Amino acid sequence: MKSKNIKTEKRSRIKKKIRAKLSGTIERPRLVVFKSNKFIYAQVIDDSTGKTLASSSDMKITKGTKTEHAKAVGAEVAKLAMAAKIKKVVFDRSGFKYTGRIKALADEARAAGLEF
């Protein structure tokens, strides 16, 4: 049975294709991004052990635009990853287009020192 939200179905199909091609290891964990209408979340995950090594979201940020929130989340997740001695990651955009808030988060994470 098909659901009413075609956009979500399309994103989930793209997400499955992306996840089939990449996975995070202990040397290069996966930087996963998820965005909802209100918030944006980022996690650094080691898929071999199934552990989250660093995570951040903008749930507590109140001032600024959504793009500014994404930049703050990118900088914070990069800072936490660097504290956990992680420099290189694999970027997983979770089926979202690489534009707008996703791109802002990725660019800020790169500027803070993560390599992907």
N, C-alpha and C positions, 0 to 999 in steps of 0.2 A: 504494500500500500504506500502510495506516495504522500508525502506531507505537503502542506500548502506552501512552505517556504522553499522555493526553488534555489534561491541564492545560497542558503545554508547547505543544501544538497550538493550544489556545484563546488562549494568550498571544501566540503568533506571528501569529494572525489579527488580534487587536486591535492588535498592533504595526504590521502592514501598514496598517491603517486610519489609525492615528495618523500614520505617516510619509508617507502620501499627502497629508495636510492641512498638514503643517508642515515647514519646512526652515530651516537656519541660514544666515544671510548674514554678511558681514563686520561690518555694523552691529549685528545681533542674532544671534549664534551660538547653536547648540543645546546645551543642557545635558542630556546623556544619562545616565541612571542604569541600572545593571544590578546585580542582586543574585543571589547564589547562596546555597546553604544556609550557607556559611561566611563569605563576604566580601561587601562592597558596593563598587562602583566608580562613579566619576563622571568624565565628560569634557566639556569645552567644545569643540565642533567647528564649524568653518566649512565648510559643505557646498559652497559655490561653489568652493573650492580643494581640499577634501578633507583639510584639515589639522586636527590636534588642537592647540588653543591652550593648554589646561590640562587636567591630569588628576590624579586622586587615588584612592587605595583604602585599605582598612583592613588590608591584608595584614601590616603590621608592628606594628599595635596589638595588644597582648596583654591588657591590663587592661580590665575593664568589660563591659557587656552589648552585644549587637548594636545596640541602639538608640543607645547612647552612641557606638559606633563610627561609625554613620551620621551622627550630629551632627558628629563630628570630621571626617569626610570632607567634609560639606557646608561646614563652616567653612574647611577647607583649600582646596577647589576654588574657593570664592569669593575667598579671599585671593590665589590664583594668578591668577584671572581679573582681579581688580582691579589686580594688578601688571602685567598685560598690557593695561591700560586698557580693560577690558570691564566695562560697568555693566549693560547690558540683555541678557538672554538669553531664549530660548524653551525652556520646560521639556518634555523628552521623557521620559515615565515608562516607555517601552519595553513597554507592555502590562501593567505591574504596576498593581494597585489603589493609589490614592492614600491609603494608610493605613500605619500602622506605621513601618517603617524608611524608606520612600520619603518619607513626609510629614515625618519628623524631619529627613532630609537637606535637603529643600526649605525647611523653616522655618529651619534654621540658615544655609543659603545666603542666604536673604532677610535674616536678622538681621545677617549679615556684610556686607551692602551690595549684593547682586545684586538686580536688579529683573526680575520675571516674574510 
